[in-house]
Amino acid sequence: MDDADIKILVIDENRIRASVIEEGLREAGYAHVRVIVESRPTVRAIVDADPDVVFIDLENPNRDVLEHMFQVSRAISRPIAMFVDRSDRDMIEAAVDAGVSAYIVDGLKKERLKPILDTAISRFNAFSRMREELDRTKRALEERKVIDRAKGVLMRLRGIGEDEAHALLRRTAMNENRRIAEVAQSVLTAADLLSGGKP
């Protein structure tokens, strides 16, 4: 995506400071900048703005405001750069846990906006890739468990070995144009029905 096409949402209750951020972003070549002058905009308002990146300037945030922004971060799943005047380790850890991509303490200057935005996008993309990989790994492990349990059912009911049970699952999956894990889940569901829910 070209820099000029990136939609940036600036959230800041201080109108003057928000206009400085907006001006700095426009000077850096970002044409689509929208400003919400509030400390706690609704998640709906942010979702409706459909930003690619969010800049949040909180000055001296209290815990309630921070928690609200962390809820926003989790809800919209977009790169977020958060600016605060002061911070502590707990706030930083909470921000990272909530998915804030760039947490900037003391130092909002116009010339720093583009590198901060670039960093936020890069970190967000890196975390997204890691999260997707983790999700894929978890799914694969869950599918492996389902397949192993289905093989156990087939081995018990048909009196066959593990290799034969696996081959039967694979053959059925190919014949029905389904994934082997889906067939395995069907076997488990059928076995559960036939046994009346008993293990």
FENUR-V78730 format. One line per field, one symbol per residue. ss: DSSP state (a for helix, b for strand, c for the rest). burial: # if it has 24 or more other C-alpha atoms within 12 Angstrom, else .. A space follows every 50 residues. Layout:
ss=???
burial=???
This chain:
ss=ccaaacbbbbbbccaaaaaaaaaaaaaccccbbbbbccccccaaaaaaac ccbbbbbbbcccaaaaaaaaaaaaaaccbbbbbbccccaaaaaaaaaacc cbbbbccccaaaaaaaaaaaaaaaaaaaaaaaaaaaaaaaaaaaaaaaaa aaaaaaaacccaaaaaaaaaaaaaaacccaaaaaaaaaaaaaaaccccc
burial=.....#######....##..######.#.#.######.###....#..#. ###########...##.######..#########..#...##.###.### #####..#....##.###.##.##..#..................##### ####..........##.###.........#########...........
